[in-house]
Amino acid sequence: MEIKRICIADLISKSQIDTKTIKYLRFNGKNSIIIPKGEEIYSDTIIYPLKPISDIAISIYFGSVPKNKSGHNYSRTFSYIEEGNKIINKIFSEKYKISNWFFIEALELTSENPKKTVVFFGDSITDGMSETYDTRNNYPDIFSANENMKTSDIAVINKGICGDKLTNIGIKRYAHDVLNIRDVKYIVVLYGVNDIIFLNISSSQIISAYQSLIKLAHEKKLYIYSGTILPFSEIKYKYLWNKKKEKVRNEVNEWIRRTKPIKGGFDAFFDFDKEMKDQKNKTIKDLSLFLKV
């Protein structure tokens, strides 16, 4: 893949950037770069006055592009596509837009005040899958926006992927997406519901996957927490729920609640299941989450 030019800028609205804030990125001092298949590259470091809880637009002018593109599907964040070199456009056309982003892995930041990092690791609930687009309504964002002084020195990274399964891709991407992040100190895992719904996985298989995450985290002296798996009996496609799957969900949640760290469990847990359950009929009552800090 060839990048001919790339820049970042403050985002004013969904398709409008503040052209006064544009900063160009370079690679070993050059404007363009060819990225071999399957490889990752870093741009040169730049100074950018980034505001807390702000939205940044990344604009890329491509040369040759591979047929199969890496990206973040179902990100619910719009990408705007135009022909030619339009990266300094103030407003991008609404004609061709897609709710995915492509190629970008992360923005790595430095801070004047050292920060510890918490990585939220999970599936669509973490990722922010919802009925609305271009919103910041996932629970890691809510945590990040929290003004509690006790958490003001904590940087937040969201590593949720919509539709992901813990026992499949989740385990495989854990080292790259979580453990290799600079200054990571805490991990919050909310994972497993897709394994139950779509893979008909057993509770022992999910628990075994949890134990692998915990072991690797503790080897690096990291704290690792979990959220209990949310109810899904009132899911839109009701055929995806049955009593066997509910039994698996409850078994996993009881293991999370009862297993102490000294016995191989998580260091602590957030009981999302308890908070989201309708106590009258034991079904989910709302898809919105809240976080107590």
C-alpha positions as a Markdown table, in Angstrom:
| # | Residue | x | y | z |
|---|---|---|---|---|
| 1 | Met | 0.0 | 0.0 | 0.0 |
| 2 | Glu | 1.3 | 3.5 | -0.9 |
| 3 | Ile | 0.6 | 6.6 | 1.2 |
| 4 | Lys | 1.4 | 9.8 | -0.7 |
| 5 | Arg | 0.4 | 12.3 | 1.9 |
| 6 | Ile | -1.2 | 12.2 | 5.3 |
| 7 | Cys | -2.3 | 14.8 | 7.9 |
| 8 | Ile | -4.2 | 15.2 | 11.1 |
| 9 | Ala | -6.5 | 18.1 | 12.2 |
| 10 | Asp | -9.1 | 19.0 | 14.7 |
| 11 | Leu | -12.6 | 17.8 | 13.8 |
| 12 | Ile | -15.3 | 20.5 | 13.8 |
| 13 | Ser | -18.2 | 18.3 | 12.8 |
| 14 | Lys | -18.7 | 14.9 | 11.2 |
| 15 | Ser | -17.3 | 15.9 | 7.8 |
| 16 | Gln | -15.7 | 19.2 | 8.6 |
| 17 | Ile | -12.2 | 19.8 | 9.8 |
| 18 | Asp | -10.4 | 22.9 | 11.2 |
| 19 | Thr | -7.9 | 23.6 | 8.4 |
| 20 | Lys | -5.9 | 25.9 | 10.7 |
| 21 | Thr | -4.9 | 23.0 | 12.8 |
| 22 | Ile | -3.6 | 20.7 | 10.0 |
| 23 | Lys | -0.3 | 19.0 | 10.7 |
| 24 | Tyr | 1.4 | 16.8 | 8.1 |
| 25 | Leu | 3.0 | 13.5 | 9.1 |
| 26 | Arg | 6.2 | 12.1 | 7.6 |
| 27 | Phe | 8.1 | 8.9 | 7.6 |
| 28 | Asn | 11.8 | 9.2 | 8.2 |
| 29 | Gly | 11.4 | 12.7 | 7.0 |
| 30 | Lys | 9.6 | 11.8 | 3.8 |
| 31 | Asn | 6.0 | 12.6 | 2.8 |
| 32 | Ser | 5.3 | 9.3 | 1.2 |
| 33 | Ile | 5.8 | 5.6 | 2.1 |
| 34 | Ile | 5.1 | 2.1 | 0.7 |
| 35 | Ile | 3.9 | -0.3 | 3.4 |
| 36 | Pro | 4.6 | -4.0 | 2.6 |
| 37 | Lys | 1.7 | -6.5 | 3.1 |
| 38 | Gly | 1.1 | -7.4 | 6.7 |
| 39 | Glu | 3.6 | -4.9 | 8.2 |
| 40 | Glu | 3.1 | -2.0 | 10.6 |
| 41 | Ile | 4.8 | 1.4 | 10.4 |
| 42 | Tyr | 5.1 | 4.4 | 12.6 |
| 43 | Ser | 5.2 | 8.0 | 11.4 |
| 44 | Asp | 7.7 | 10.5 | 12.7 |
| 45 | Thr | 6.8 | 12.2 | 16.0 |
| 46 | Ile | 5.2 | 15.6 | 15.8 |
| 47 | Ile | 4.1 | 18.2 | 18.3 |
| 48 | Tyr | 0.3 | 18.7 | 18.3 |
| 49 | Pro | -1.8 | 20.6 | 20.8 |
| 50 | Leu | -4.3 | 17.9 | 21.5 |
| 51 | Lys | -7.2 | 18.8 | 23.8 |
| 52 | Pro | -8.6 | 16.2 | 26.3 |
| 53 | Ile | -11.6 | 14.2 | 25.0 |
| 54 | Ser | -11.3 | 15.8 | 21.5 |
| 55 | Asp | -12.0 | 14.3 | 18.0 |
| 56 | Ile | -9.2 | 14.2 | 15.5 |
| 57 | Ala | -9.5 | 13.7 | 11.7 |
| 58 | Ile | -6.9 | 11.7 | 9.9 |
| 59 | Ser | -6.8 | 12.4 | 6.1 |
| 60 | Ile | -4.8 | 10.2 | 3.8 |
| 61 | Tyr | -4.0 | 10.6 | 0.1 |
| 62 | Phe | -3.4 | 7.1 | -1.2 |
| 63 | Gly | -1.4 | 5.8 | -4.2 |
| 64 | Ser | -1.9 | 2.1 | -4.9 |
| 65 | Val | -4.3 | 0.4 | -2.5 |
| 66 | Pro | -4.6 | -3.4 | -2.0 |
| 67 | Lys | -7.8 | -5.2 | -2.8 |
| 68 | Asn | -8.1 | -6.6 | 0.8 |
| 69 | Lys | -7.9 | -3.7 | 3.2 |
| 70 | Ser | -7.2 | -3.8 | 6.9 |
| 71 | Gly | -9.5 | -1.7 | 9.1 |
| 72 | His | -12.0 | -1.5 | 11.8 |
| 73 | Asn | -15.4 | -2.7 | 10.5 |
| 74 | Tyr | -18.6 | -1.6 | 12.2 |
| 75 | Ser | -16.7 | 1.1 | 14.0 |
| 76 | Arg | -19.8 | 3.3 | 13.7 |
| 77 | Thr | -17.4 | 6.2 | 12.8 |
| 78 | Phe | -17.7 | 7.6 | 9.3 |
| 79 | Ser | -14.9 | 7.6 | 6.8 |
| 80 | Tyr | -15.3 | 10.0 | 3.8 |
| 81 | Ile | -13.9 | 8.9 | 0.4 |
| 82 | Glu | -13.1 | 11.2 | -2.5 |
| 83 | Glu | -10.9 | 10.9 | -5.6 |
| 84 | Gly | -7.6 | 12.7 | -5.9 |
| 85 | Asn | -5.6 | 14.6 | -3.3 |
| 86 | Lys | -8.3 | 16.2 | -1.1 |
| 87 | Ile | -6.7 | 15.8 | 2.3 |
| 88 | Ile | -6.8 | 19.6 | 3.1 |
| 89 | Asn | -10.5 | 19.9 | 2.2 |
| 90 | Lys | -12.3 | 21.8 | 4.9 |
| 91 | Ile | -15.5 | 19.9 | 4.2 |
| 92 | Phe | -15.7 | 16.4 | 2.8 |
| 93 | Ser | -18.5 | 15.2 | 0.6 |
| 94 | Glu | -21.3 | 13.1 | 2.1 |
| 95 | Lys | -21.7 | 11.3 | -1.2 |
| 96 | Tyr | -19.3 | 8.5 | -0.4 |
| 97 | Lys | -19.1 | 7.6 | 3.3 |
| 98 | Ile | -18.8 | 4.4 | 5.1 |
| 99 | Ser | -19.1 | 3.5 | 8.8 |
| 100 | Asn | -15.7 | 1.9 | 9.0 |
| 101 | Trp | -12.2 | 3.2 | 9.3 |
| 102 | Phe | -9.2 | 1.8 | 7.4 |
| 103 | Phe | -5.5 | 1.2 | 8.1 |
| 104 | Ile | -5.2 | 3.3 | 11.2 |
| 105 | Glu | -4.2 | 1.3 | 14.2 |
| 106 | Ala | -3.6 | 4.0 | 16.9 |
| 107 | Leu | -2.4 | 7.4 | 17.9 |
| 108 | Glu | 0.4 | 7.2 | 20.4 |
| 109 | Leu | 0.7 | 10.2 | 22.7 |
| 110 | Thr | 3.1 | 11.6 | 25.2 |
| 111 | Ser | 2.1 | 13.7 | 28.2 |
| 112 | Glu | 3.8 | 16.2 | 30.4 |
| 113 | Asn | 2.4 | 14.4 | 33.4 |
| 114 | Pro | 3.1 | 10.6 | 33.4 |
| 115 | Lys | 0.0 | 8.5 | 33.1 |
| 116 | Lys | -0.9 | 4.9 | 33.7 |
| 117 | Thr | -3.0 | 3.3 | 31.0 |
| 118 | Val | -6.1 | 1.2 | 31.3 |
| 119 | Val | -7.0 | -1.0 | 28.2 |
| 120 | Phe | -10.6 | -2.0 | 27.7 |
| 121 | Phe | -10.6 | -5.3 | 25.9 |
| 122 | Gly | -13.7 | -6.8 | 24.4 |
| 123 | Asp | -16.3 | -7.0 | 21.7 |
| 124 | Ser | -19.1 | -4.7 | 20.4 |
| 125 | Ile | -20.2 | -3.6 | 23.8 |
| 126 | Thr | -16.7 | -2.2 | 24.4 |
| 127 | Asp | -16.3 | -1.1 | 20.8 |
| 128 | Gly | -19.5 | 1.0 | 21.0 |
| 129 | Met | -21.8 | -0.8 | 18.6 |
| 130 | Ser | -25.2 | 1.0 | 18.8 |
| 131 | Glu | -28.0 | 2.2 | 16.6 |
| 132 | Thr | -26.4 | 5.6 | 16.3 |
| 133 | Tyr | -23.3 | 6.7 | 14.4 |
| 134 | Asp | -20.4 | 9.0 | 15.1 |
| 135 | Thr | -21.1 | 9.1 | 18.8 |
| 136 | Arg | -19.0 | 8.5 | 21.8 |
| 137 | Asn | -21.4 | 6.4 | 23.9 |
| 138 | Asn | -19.4 | 3.3 | 24.8 |
| 139 | Tyr | -18.5 | 2.7 | 28.4 |
| 140 | Pro | -14.7 | 3.2 | 28.0 |
| 141 | Asp | -15.4 | 6.7 | 26.6 |
| 142 | Ile | -17.7 | 7.4 | 29.6 |
| 143 | Phe | -14.9 | 6.4 | 31.9 |
| 144 | Ser | -12.4 | 8.6 | 30.0 |
| 145 | Ala | -14.7 | 11.6 | 30.3 |
| 146 | Asn | -15.0 | 11.1 | 34.0 |
| 147 | Glu | -13.6 | 14.1 | 36.0 |
| 148 | Asn | -13.0 | 12.1 | 39.2 |
| 149 | Met | -9.6 | 13.2 | 40.5 |
| 150 | Lys | -8.7 | 9.6 | 41.5 |
| 151 | Thr | -8.7 | 8.6 | 37.8 |
| 152 | Ser | -7.4 | 11.9 | 36.2 |
| 153 | Asp | -4.0 | 10.4 | 35.8 |
| 154 | Ile | -5.2 | 7.3 | 33.9 |
| 155 | Ala | -5.1 | 7.2 | 30.1 |
| 156 | Val | -7.9 | 5.1 | 28.4 |
| 157 | Ile | -7.5 | 2.9 | 25.3 |
| 158 | Asn | -10.4 | 1.1 | 23.7 |
| 159 | Lys | -9.5 | -2.3 | 22.1 |
| 160 | Gly | -13.0 | -3.5 | 21.5 |
| 161 | Ile | -13.9 | -5.1 | 18.2 |
| 162 | Cys | -17.5 | -5.6 | 17.1 |
| 163 | Gly | -18.4 | -9.3 | 16.6 |
| 164 | Asp | -15.2 | -10.6 | 18.1 |
| 165 | Lys | -15.0 | -13.9 | 20.0 |
| 166 | Leu | -12.7 | -14.3 | 23.0 |
| 167 | Thr | -11.8 | -18.0 | 22.3 |
| 168 | Asn | -11.0 | -17.3 | 18.7 |
| 169 | Ile | -9.5 | -13.9 | 17.6 |
| 170 | Gly | -9.5 | -12.4 | 21.1 |
| 171 | Ile | -6.8 | -14.8 | 22.4 |
| 172 | Lys | -4.7 | -14.3 | 19.3 |
| 173 | Arg | -4.7 | -10.5 | 19.4 |
| 174 | Tyr | -4.3 | -10.1 | 23.2 |
| 175 | Ala | -0.5 | -9.8 | 23.2 |
| 176 | His | -0.4 | -7.3 | 20.3 |
| 177 | Asp | -3.5 | -5.2 | 21.2 |
| 178 | Val | -3.1 | -5.1 | 25.0 |
| 179 | Leu | 0.1 | -6.4 | 26.5 |
| 180 | Asn | 2.4 | -4.6 | 24.1 |
| 181 | Ile | 0.9 | -1.1 | 24.8 |
| 182 | Arg | 3.3 | 1.3 | 26.4 |
| 183 | Asp | 2.6 | 2.1 | 30.1 |
| 184 | Val | -0.3 | -0.2 | 30.4 |
| 185 | Lys | -1.1 | -0.9 | 34.0 |
| 186 | Tyr | -4.7 | -2.0 | 34.1 |
| 187 | Ile | -6.9 | -4.3 | 31.8 |
| 188 | Val | -10.7 | -4.5 | 31.8 |
| 189 | Val | -12.1 | -7.5 | 30.0 |
| 190 | Leu | -15.7 | -7.7 | 28.9 |
| 191 | Tyr | -15.7 | -10.7 | 26.6 |
| 192 | Gly | -17.5 | -14.0 | 25.9 |
| 193 | Val | -21.1 | -13.2 | 25.0 |
| 194 | Asn | -20.4 | -13.8 | 21.2 |
| 195 | Asp | -18.7 | -17.1 | 22.0 |
| 196 | Ile | -21.9 | -18.2 | 23.8 |
| 197 | Ile | -24.3 | -16.8 | 21.2 |
| 198 | Phe | -22.6 | -17.8 | 18.0 |
| 199 | Leu | -20.1 | -20.5 | 18.8 |
| 200 | Asn | -22.1 | -22.5 | 21.4 |
| 201 | Ile | -19.0 | -22.6 | 23.5 |
| 202 | Ser | -18.9 | -24.2 | 26.9 |
| 203 | Ser | -18.3 | -22.3 | 30.2 |
| 204 | Ser | -15.1 | -24.2 | 30.8 |
| 205 | Gln | -13.7 | -23.0 | 27.4 |
| 206 | Ile | -14.5 | -19.4 | 28.2 |
| 207 | Ile | -13.0 | -19.7 | 31.7 |
| 208 | Ser | -9.9 | -21.3 | 30.3 |
| 209 | Ala | -9.5 | -18.4 | 27.9 |
| 210 | Tyr | -9.9 | -16.0 | 30.9 |
| 211 | Gln | -7.2 | -17.8 | 32.8 |
| 212 | Ser | -4.8 | -17.4 | 29.9 |
| 213 | Leu | -5.4 | -13.6 | 29.8 |
| 214 | Ile | -5.0 | -13.4 | 33.6 |
| 215 | Lys | -1.8 | -15.5 | 33.6 |
| 216 | Leu | -0.1 | -13.4 | 30.9 |
| 217 | Ala | -1.2 | -10.1 | 32.6 |
| 218 | His | 0.1 | -11.2 | 36.0 |
| 219 | Glu | 3.4 | -12.3 | 34.4 |
| 220 | Lys | 3.8 | -8.6 | 33.4 |
| 221 | Lys | 2.6 | -7.4 | 36.9 |
| 222 | Leu | -0.5 | -5.9 | 35.4 |
| 223 | Tyr | -3.9 | -5.7 | 37.1 |
| 224 | Ile | -6.7 | -7.4 | 35.2 |
| 225 | Tyr | -10.4 | -6.9 | 35.9 |
| 226 | Ser | -13.5 | -8.4 | 34.3 |
| 227 | Gly | -17.1 | -7.5 | 33.7 |
| 228 | Thr | -19.8 | -10.2 | 34.1 |
| 229 | Ile | -21.5 | -11.1 | 30.8 |
| 230 | Leu | -24.7 | -9.2 | 30.2 |
| 231 | Pro | -28.1 | -10.8 | 29.7 |
| 232 | Phe | -29.2 | -11.3 | 26.1 |
| 233 | Ser | -32.6 | -13.2 | 26.3 |
| 234 | Glu | -34.3 | -10.1 | 24.9 |
| 235 | Ile | -31.9 | -9.8 | 22.0 |
| 236 | Lys | -33.4 | -8.6 | 18.7 |
| 237 | Tyr | -33.0 | -12.1 | 17.1 |
| 238 | Lys | -34.6 | -14.2 | 19.8 |
| 239 | Tyr | -33.6 | -17.5 | 18.2 |
| 240 | Leu | -30.0 | -16.8 | 19.3 |
| 241 | Trp | -31.0 | -17.3 | 22.9 |
| 242 | Asn | -31.9 | -20.6 | 24.6 |
| 243 | Lys | -31.7 | -22.1 | 28.1 |
| 244 | Lys | -28.4 | -23.9 | 27.4 |
| 245 | Lys | -26.7 | -20.7 | 26.5 |
| 246 | Glu | -28.2 | -19.0 | 29.5 |
| 247 | Lys | -26.8 | -21.7 | 31.7 |
| 248 | Val | -23.3 | -21.2 | 30.2 |
| 249 | Arg | -23.6 | -17.4 | 30.8 |
| 250 | Asn | -24.5 | -17.9 | 34.4 |
| 251 | Glu | -21.7 | -20.4 | 35.0 |
| 252 | Val | -19.2 | -18.0 | 33.6 |
| 253 | Asn | -20.5 | -15.1 | 35.7 |
| 254 | Glu | -20.4 | -17.2 | 38.9 |
| 255 | Trp | -16.8 | -18.1 | 38.2 |
| 256 | Ile | -16.0 | -14.4 | 37.7 |
| 257 | Arg | -17.7 | -13.5 | 41.0 |
| 258 | Arg | -16.4 | -16.4 | 43.2 |
| 259 | Thr | -12.9 | -17.0 | 42.0 |
| 260 | Lys | -10.3 | -15.0 | 44.0 |
| 261 | Pro | -7.1 | -13.8 | 42.4 |
| 262 | Ile | -5.1 | -16.2 | 44.6 |
| 263 | Lys | -7.1 | -19.0 | 42.9 |
| 264 | Gly | -6.4 | -17.8 | 39.4 |
| 265 | Gly | -9.3 | -15.4 | 39.1 |
| 266 | Phe | -9.5 | -11.7 | 38.1 |
| 267 | Asp | -8.2 | -9.1 | 40.5 |
| 268 | Ala | -11.7 | -7.6 | 40.7 |
| 269 | Phe | -14.9 | -7.4 | 38.6 |
| 270 | Phe | -17.7 | -5.1 | 37.6 |
| 271 | Asp | -21.1 | -6.8 | 37.9 |
| 272 | Phe | -22.7 | -5.6 | 34.7 |
| 273 | Asp | -25.0 | -8.6 | 34.7 |
| 274 | Lys | -26.5 | -7.5 | 38.1 |
| 275 | Glu | -26.9 | -3.9 | 37.0 |
| 276 | Met | -28.5 | -4.7 | 33.7 |
| 277 | Lys | -30.8 | -7.5 | 34.7 |
| 278 | Asp | -34.5 | -7.0 | 35.0 |
| 279 | Gln | -35.2 | -8.4 | 38.4 |
| 280 | Lys | -38.8 | -9.2 | 37.6 |
| 281 | Asn | -38.3 | -11.3 | 34.5 |
| 282 | Lys | -34.5 | -11.7 | 34.5 |
| 283 | Thr | -34.1 | -10.2 | 31.0 |
| 284 | Ile | -32.2 | -7.2 | 29.9 |
| 285 | Lys | -34.0 | -3.9 | 30.3 |
| 286 | Asp | -31.7 | -1.5 | 28.6 |
| 287 | Leu | -28.7 | -1.6 | 26.3 |
| 288 | Ser | -27.1 | 1.5 | 27.8 |
| 289 | Leu | -24.3 | 1.0 | 30.4 |
| 290 | Phe | -23.3 | 3.3 | 33.2 |
| 291 | Leu | -20.1 | 3.2 | 35.1 |
| 292 | Lys | -19.6 | 4.1 | 38.8 |
| 293 | Val | -16.2 | 5.4 | 39.7 |
